């Protein structure tokens, strides 16, 4: 069971507002804020798909890249105990800590991609 919507490689988890009694979400990994909402799951799927299509069409008309740019650099707060354990593992494997962390990232991405690409 998944709790996100998927269309043309764009995803977003589904949220529920008890106050507004509606389902809603936003498209992630893009350069702008694109929201959608509906009262039913079927309507939410349609609303999400339309939001993605409209966004891609608008970006094309404006000559704008729709996907958010990521530099590939960010800080990770691991805590001193975890940092020490990871540094020891990296040293035992004759790797830099950054290499070890990237191997772990690759593992997570590979396994998450299998889930994200089911039924594409």
C-alpha positions in Angstrom: 0.0 0.0 0.0 1.3 3.4 -0.9 0.4 6.8 0.5 1.5 8.9 -2.5 0.4 9.8 -6.0 2.6 9.4 -9.0 2.3 10.9 -12.5 5.0 11.4 -15.1 7.8 10.8 -12.6 6.3 13.4 -10.1 5.1 12.2 -6.7 3.5 13.5 -3.6 2.1 12.0 -0.5 -1.5 12.4 0.3 -2.6 14.3 3.4 -6.1 14.7 5.0 -7.4 17.9 6.6 -10.1 17.0 9.3 -10.9 20.7 9.6 -11.6 21.2 5.9 -12.8 17.6 5.4 -10.7 17.2 2.2 -7.6 15.4 0.8 -4.8 17.5 -0.3 -1.1 17.6 -1.3 1.6 19.3 -3.2 3.9 18.2 -6.0 7.5 17.8 -4.7 10.8 18.1 -6.5 9.8 21.1 -8.6 10.7 24.8 -8.7 7.3 26.1 -7.6 4.6 25.4 -5.2 1.8 23.4 -6.9 -1.0 22.2 -4.6 -4.1 20.1 -5.3 -7.1 19.0 -3.3 -10.3 17.0 -3.6 -13.1 15.4 -1.6 -12.5 11.8 -2.9 -9.5 9.6 -3.7 -10.5 9.4 -7.4 -11.0 13.2 -7.6 -7.7 13.7 -5.8 -5.9 11.5 -8.4 -7.4 13.5 -11.2 -6.6 16.8 -9.5 -3.0 15.7 -9.0 -2.6 14.6 -12.6 -4.1 17.9 -13.9 -1.8 19.9 -11.6 1.3 18.1 -13.0 0.1 18.5 -16.6 -0.7 22.2 -16.1 2.6 22.9 -14.4 4.6 21.1 -17.2 2.6 23.0 -19.8 3.2 26.4 -18.1 7.0 25.6 -17.7 7.2 24.7 -21.4 5.5 28.0 -22.4 7.8 30.0 -20.2 10.9 28.1 -21.2 11.5 27.2 -17.6 13.0 24.0 -16.2 10.2 22.3 -14.1 12.5 20.1 -11.9 14.1 21.7 -8.8 17.9 22.0 -9.0 19.9 20.2 -6.3 23.6 21.0 -5.8 24.5 17.6 -4.5 25.8 19.0 -1.2 24.0 19.1 2.1 24.8 18.7 5.8 23.7 15.6 7.7 23.4 15.7 11.5 24.2 12.1 12.6 25.0 12.6 16.3 28.5 11.9 17.7 28.0 8.2 18.5 26.6 7.4 15.0 29.4 9.6 13.4 32.1 7.6 15.3 30.6 4.2 14.3 30.3 5.3 10.6 33.9 6.6 10.6 35.1 3.2 12.0 33.2 1.3 9.4 34.5 3.5 6.6 38.1 3.0 7.9 37.7 -0.8 8.1 36.5 -0.7 4.5 39.3 1.6 3.5 36.8 4.2 2.3 36.3 7.9 3.0 33.3 8.6 5.2 31.6 10.5 2.3 32.0 7.3 0.1 30.4 5.1 2.8 27.5 7.5 3.2 27.0 7.6 -0.6 26.9 3.8 -0.7 24.2 3.8 1.9 22.3 6.5 -0.1 22.6 4.4 -3.3 21.2 1.4 -1.5 18.2 3.4 -0.2 17.6 5.0 -3.6 17.7 1.6 -5.4 15.3 0.1 -3.0 13.0 3.1 -3.0 13.1 3.3 -6.8 11.7 -0.3 -7.0 8.7 0.9 -5.0 8.3 4.2 -6.8 8.4 2.5 -10.2 5.9 -0.3 -9.5 3.1 -0.1 -12.0 4.6 2.8 -14.0 
